[in-house]
Amino acid sequence: MGMRGLKGSLIMNISKLIELLPDSVKPDIADFVQVKMKDGKMGTRVLLHRLLTDTEKQAMKSKHFVGLDCVACHRYAPEIKRSYFYVV
């Protein structure tokens, strides 16, 4: 019963997170991961299938989004780059 409540709150957090994102970013979401930030707060890492544009970064300037300039490279194909950021 406790696990069901946890999973429900996780889904609710992700739905709230999606509402915060610009419409141009929503279709390119690859993954969500719950993480513990360095300051001890819980957050969600969002991985995209592509890089964020400058206009999207400007639209996402708020206290909820951290690390908008983070870029991940594919392990076996470093030329493939994807943006990721944290939502707290």
Secondary structure by P-SEA (a helix, b strand, c coil): caaaaaaaaaaaaaaaaaaaccccccccccbbbbbbccccbbbbbbbbcccccaaaaaaacccccccccbbbbbcccccbbbbbbbcc
